[in-house]
Amino acid sequence: MTKSLYGAQEASGIWVYLEQDQGRLEGVSLELAGKARELADGRGIPVVGVLLGDQMSGLAQEAIAAGADEVRVADHPLLGQYTTDGYTKVFTELILEGKPDILLLGATPNGRDLAGRVAVRVRTGLTADCTDLKLDEKTGLLIGEVTGFGGGILAYIKCPDSRPQMNTVRPGVFAVPEPDSSRQGKVVSVPVKLAEKDIKVQVLEHVVGGGVDITRAQVVVAAGRGCQGDFALVNELAGLLGGEVGWSRVPVDEGWVSRDCMIGQTGYVTRPKLAIVCGISGAFQFTVGIEKAETIVAINVDPEAPIFEQADYCIVDDMFNALPPLIEAVKRAGGGNGGR
């Protein structure tokens, strides 16, 4: 591999890319700020947030309250909308100047795009779509946990030589920390060298999807092959409980639904207070997406289904038999209470 542009001896600190959209920090950025704080505590490592945009300095305190010691703000009109060229140029220059030891980004569409480009520019490795992070107790190296496709394999990856140690992390893997408004931090405005000629594309329209963010749902009702394409009961139950409907990969592959709320290894990681899993066998590729739920209720006709190993409450029955009385019981109780 080509030698990175700076080495471990020059590197210091944990940097978090603070992704924002229309003046609002993405939830995964706050998750990573909190996780970075956890990794840094007790090791004397500073946590630095990096915020790119146009007139974004007002978001810096939010990142400090989540765990950052310092936020470097790159404000420029040409950074008002995400573009690969503009953000890559500015972010790469900041990295080569600040020389972080660890660099964390959210595994969002823009985060993945930016991470890959930056890794090539600074000549380092990239561990993508992590489901956990930890520091090696002996070496201090960052270890990224990545799930392997098809075989329920967990890989633990580290980058011993090149810097920064870059990882993207899937939204919902870590909890958003409780903001501490008393935390003090430093906000640094950094100069931006960016011209229109540096950006090869023009954003003509910015469209924000109207879908739900299932990673933030307090109640999730998930359906799989057993629903046979009929989501009426799971939709009704989720509505009564103030929750959201998700699904395994099978309904997506069958064409019953889109990927918008697919849960699991190739979908989203959730951490609801309550997960009701209907007609899903419970292979590792799915359970990685709900294993952090506080309470799991599983419904499956197969008493040997792997999902029962993860569940707190197990119902061996067809979901079309089990859900109607459950729905009626919720109605008699006056509806749900958001998982509380």
N, C-alpha and C positions, 0 to 999 in steps of 0.2 A: 504494500500500500504506500502511496505517496506520503512523504513526511508532512505532518501538520505544520502550520505556520508558526505555532508556538508550542512549547512543551510544558510538562507538569511542573517544572521548577519555576516557571514564570506565572503559572495560573493560580487564581485564588477566588474564593467565593462561589455562591450558588446564585445563578441568574434565572429569573422567570420571565418569559415573554408574556406580557399582559395584553392579551388579545381583547380588542374592543370592537363593538359594532354600533354605529350611530350614537356614540357617546355613552355606551353602557358596557361595563366590563363583562366578558363572558364568564359564566360560572366556573368553568374549568380553570380559569386564571386564578380565581380566588382559592380554589381547591389546591392548586399547585403552590400558591404563596403559603398556605397553611402547612402543606407537607414539607416545603423547603424549610420553614421555620422549625418544624419537628426534627428534620435531619441536621439542621445547624446547631440546635440547642446543645450545649455542653461541649461543643467542639471549637467554639470561638470563630465560627465561620459566618461572614456577613451574608445576608440575603438581599439581593438587588433585583428590583422589578424594572422592566424595560417597557416603556409605553410609547407607541408610535401612533400619530394621528394629527388632527388639526384642532388646536385649542382643547387639548385633552388633560391639561395639568390638574383640573379639578378632580380627576379620578385617582390621583396619586395617593391621597389620604386614605381612600378605600383600600388600596393595596397595603399601605402601612398598617392599617387596623387589622388586616388579615395575616400580617407576619413579616412584611418587608422592612428592612432597616433603611433602605434607600430606594428611591425611584428615579430613574433617568428618563426624562421626557424629551422625545424628539417631536417637536411641533412644526408642521409645515403644511401649507395648503395642498400640496401634491400628495400628502399622506392622508388626506381626508377620506379617501376610499382605498381599500386594499387593492394594490396591484403587485404582481409578482416582482417586476423589475424594481419598482421604487422601494418597496419594503426590504427586498433582498439587499439592495445596495446600502441603504442606511443601516440596517441591522448588522450586516457584515462589518461595516466600518466601526460600529460601536463595539462589537466583539473583539476585533483586532486591537482596538485601543484599550479596552478594559480587561481583556484576557481572563474571562471566567474559567473556573475549574469545571463547573457543572452548569449545563444549560437545559432548562425544562420548558417544553411547549405543550399546549393542548393538542390532542390528536383530532382536531377539527379539520374541515376541508381547507381552510386557510392556513392553519397551523401545520398541517402535513405538507402543504405546498411550500411554505416558507422554510420549514426545517430541512427538507431535502435539498433545496437550493443553497441554503447557508452551509450545510455540511460539506457540500462540494467546494464551495468557495474557500472555506477555511481548512479544507483537507482533513476532516476528521470523520469518525464513525458516527452512526446514528442507530440507536435502538428504538424501533417504532412500535407504537400501540401498546405500551406497557400497562400491566394490570397491578403492578406494585413496584415500589422503590425502597431500597435500603442501602446503608453504607456498610462496607466490609469492616468488621471490627479491627482487623489487623492492619489492613492497607489503607483504609479510608476511601477506597474506590467505590463509586456508585455501581450498584447492581440493579439492573432492570429485569423484572419478571415479565416474560412474554409467553402467551399460550400458543402451543403448536397446533396446526390445523390437522383435523382428522383423527388424531390418536390420543387426545387428552393429555398432551405432553406439556410440561412446564419447562421453559428454558430460562436460565439465569445468565445474563449477558453483562460483561464489563468491558471497559475500554482502558487498558492499563497504560498506554503510551501516548496516544493522540489527545489533543485538547481543542475545544472543550469536550467533556463527556456529555454527549447530546442524547436526550430521550424525549420522545413524545408520549403523552399519557392520555388514555381514553377518558372522556368526560364521565363523571359519576363514580370513578374508582375511589376517590378520596372524598371525605365529607368537607363541605364548606365550613371553615372555622367560624366560631362566634366572633364577630368583630370587637376589637378592643380599642375603643375610641381614645383611651388614655395613652396608647403607644405613641412614642415620639420617633420620627424618622426624618430623613433628609430628602428633599426634592431638588433634583439637579436638572436644569434646562441645558440640553446639549445642542451644539450647533449642527445644522443639517445642510449638507451640500447636495442639493438635488435640483435638477433642471428638467424641463419638459422633454428634452431630447433623451433623457435617461429612461423614459417610460415609453415602451413601444405599443402599449394598448391604451385605449380610451374607454372609460366606463360610461356608457350611455344611459343605463338605468340600473338602479339598485333595488332589487326586489327581496323582501324579507318573507320567508315562508310563514304560513299561519298555523303550522302544526304545533303539537304539544311537545314539551320537553319531558320525556318520560324519566330522565335521570333525576328529576326533582320531585316526582310523584310520591306522595306519602302512602298511597294505596295503588297497587298494580294487580289487575286481573288479567292473567296471561292464558292464551289458548294455543293449542297445537294441532296435531293431526286429528285428534279426537273430536274436534269441533266440526269436521267435515265441511268446512267453509261457511258454517252458520254461526255468526258472532252475536246473534240477537240476545241470548241470555247473558253472555259475558259483558256486553255493552250495558244491559240493564243493571246488572249487579254493580259494575264499576260506577255507573251514574248514581245509584243509591248510596254508595260508599264515598262519593266525592273523589273517586280515583280515576285512573287512566287504564286503557286497554293496551296490552302488548301481546306479542306472539313469538313463537319459535321460528326457526328457519323454514320448516315444512310448509306452513301456509303461504310464505313468500314464494317458495319454489313451485307450489301448486298454482300460483297466480291468484290466490284468493285475496291477498292484501299486498300493499307495497312494503318497502323496507323501512318506512318511516319510524315505526315503533318496534322493530325487531330486537329481541333481547338475546344476549349471548356473546359468544366469542367473536362473531362477525357482525354483531349488532351493538346494542347499548348495554352498559353496566348500570344497574339500578341499586338503590339502597332504601327501599320503602320501609315503613313501619309494618305493613302487612302486604304479603304477596299471596294471591290465590291462583294456583297453577292448575289449569284444567286440560286434561287430555294431552299432556306432554310427558314423554317417557322419562326425560331427565338425564340425557347424556351430558357429559362434562361440557360440551360446546354450548349448551344452554345454561346449565346451572352456574357457570362462572358469572352470568349476568344477574343472578338473583341471590347468590349465596350470602350477601351482606344484608339481606332483609332481616328485620327484627323477628318477624314471625312468618312462617311459610305454611300454608294450607295446601295440600296436594290432593287432587281428585284424578283417579286413573282406574281403569277396569282391571289392569294387571297388578296383582298383589306383589309381584316381583319387580315392578318398575323401579329403576334407579332413583327416581325423584323422591321416593319415600325415604331414602337414606338421608336426604337433605331436609325433609319436612318436619315441622313440629307437630302437625296434625295431619293424619292420613285418612282419606276416604276412598275405600275400594268400591268403585261404582262408575257407571257411565255418567259423564258430566250432565247429560240431558235428564237424568234421573235425580242427580244430586243438587243441581242448581235451583230448580223451581222452589223446593221447600226452603232453601237457604234465602232466596230472594223474598219469599213471603215472611220469613222470620225477621229479616231486616226491615221490611215494610211495617210489621207490627211493632217493631222497636222504634219506629219513627224515622227510619233512614239511618244512614251512617253518620259518623262524626269525624271524618277525615283520617281514620286510622288511629285515633286516640283511644 
